[in-house]
């Protein structure tokens, strides 16, 4: 689960928008080629890292029966799902709102014969009615990993270590992972003597760090001043190691509070030993907001991005809700938010879109195809195009096409005066693109043997890799 | 568009199934790790080929407004869509039933400033209520390409050439591309004097090669015997070059029939020149079944797979339905059917799932993480695991874990008697996996310097690539 579930609030997104009738539903992005390439590149890098740690990808269905998946979803999240009736069975379907619940369902019901621990990864979209504002899509691209069947400190630290390495891999410069344990604040709430309802409300307020609301809830029930003070203090306990000492004071030797603190401390120290101290922020109020989390939990934030980039935590009882108790932990990252956080190279330094535009008059289409096929075998990226118009304008038309297609070079097949194994080549279009006129560029055309061209293409591919 | 749209028939899938209440909706597959790896590998190979031809990937939203997308969908397909009401706007949404229509919508409405021709590719799922039978998923994985802005023989042949190269790339051994032109049979129907309704019904029967039904339709209207004979013959005209000659006889000089035949002949000859003669089958009855096709069309079939693996064709008027007339052609492939058609290496020859399982007693977790990180830097695939139990059983427990995780080798960190830069290594677990007992295998453990281990890992990765 990447982002905390949406909160119902008075300014809910349910009200029809007053904007003009839109062509594409709100929050559903079409990702155009330039951005799509970067998004896919991010995905590949994340998956390669996750794969390197032995996590196998699993591909999950886009929608499921609500009644089957519901045990893994909290009621508030279900209210934000896209639901519809299955015409074949009359049962309610829902578009996947959360990958972790779906994996839990699959592990409990479908993957019963495999060796534990099980390391699974996914890249997928989840769908939720989110309030309309910048950076909150309704189709959310995620990459994530789940480590199933272990309940120890090393598995807690493994998934966080892996997530941090993922962020390094994609070149994310400055980010913080806030690290907490849901058991600490839950323990404080239980100890305080708050009603069950009061505990639930206080949890939600603490998760949002909504201190005035928390104050209100605490004031509404009879609990001791000391207990109230501890609950009030917890959400503000974030920082480095000293947070743990202060937590120990609040715990006052209560095993129900000391145990989560000690677990958190061990995970923190393992991660520091792995070199991640500077990326970590202990947060005793950290709560994620998903009620299936029941151990060490974490969120990632980056400067300049209000919303979290991802997160995760331990969910030892989630898979059990589907009938097979198995301790687990995992994380998910929001690929779209990562994409918007990372700085990609400027347009100007982007290489040509294709290596060669291979052009020919239509009478030479057969040779055009053959030359293009030969060049593709070098792993060059080739666009082929037949040209209409006079032979005199052939090269200049090819150069114009090459500029339009952002080709690095243009190859002309079947030009007058070239032999059967010869082509005309205009190189380095990029250098001349700005202000370069096709007519002038066509003067740079040079005759080349086909074998030499193929050898040059192969050299270029080799140099690039 | 990969597969022909579903036909409404008496044995429609709308009737609730009598099977036991299922956990996952019919036709929605969960793809488990072993298969997922192969499916992703297929996708990557297909996309790499398509990318090599200069087609840029575009990522499209999973659902759209019905009213916006409807102009690109035929009524019969709309009836087979997953539809639901958007809570925010009250408008009807539908899960993408077809990628081509969505790309047409995007090109007409959102990609107005880009240079033509435009080459776009996609990997996505489409969703349709299909009748329940083997090999008909309702979430259909597709990879496809569209060439937009050209209407010439070369562009027709380019997309077919590219599709065939895609099939070669993934190692599909024997397949046939049936190649036709919707204008030919349409021309015959127009010339015959059939009513508009009769033409539509006859088209559908011809597309299904349902000759008895075709006969019935022809008998129901007053048309000349010669015209009826020609219409009856067309769906049976498939084979090699002689099909074209017979087609010319039926055309009898009528330009409305000769033009499609000549276009088809030119595309066929270009593809033969590109070396694809053996994969081609001319089919004058080829009809695809999507009413947006209006030129050269094609399907791919493989032996032993009843349903088509993909196909495509020219749709010069589809983008115009969204307000921007642009000639176009393209293809789509059904990744799941390709996956089921291709023979993958036998289980036995599959390499180990991970390269090293790195194990340590929990007291050495810090060193475990460090060694695993060092090995990952060699691009080896690593699983790390802390071991409980006595030091005496450490290596044997690690080997057991390594066998369970299908690791090629096991590395033990922090074993008694090893120095700070030393590890114990048990290699070639795979060779001993069958019948190999952990206790016996652990006797093969040898002491190794960490630097030597890293060097060996690096060598192995290099040898593999």
Interface residues (C-beta under 8 A of the other chain):
Chain A: X13 X14 X15 X16 X17 X22 X23 X24 X25 X26 X28 X29 X30 X31 X32 X33 X36 X37 X39 X40 X51 X52 X53 X54 X56 X57 X58 X59 X60 X61 X62 X63 X64 X65 X68 X82 X83 X84 X86 X87 X88 X89 X90 X93 X95 X105 X106 X109 X110 X111 X115 X116 X117 X119 X120 X125 X127 X129 X132 X139 X152 X153 X154 X157 X158 X161 X270 X273 X274 X353 X354 X362 X365 X366 X368 X369 X370 X373 X376 X379 X380 X381 X382 X383 X384 X385 X386 X404 X405
Chain B: X13 X14 X16 X17 X22 X23 X24 X25 X26 X28 X29 X30 X31 X32 X33 X36 X37 X39 X40 X51 X52 X53 X54 X56 X57 X58 X59 X60 X61 X62 X63 X64 X65 X68 X82 X83 X84 X86 X87 X88 X89 X90 X93 X95 X105 X106 X109 X110 X111 X115 X116 X117 X119 X120 X125 X127 X129 X132 X139 X152 X153 X154 X157 X158 X161 X270 X273 X274 X353 X354 X362 X365 X366 X368 X369 X370 X373 X376 X379 X380 X381 X382 X383 X384 X385 X386 X404 X405
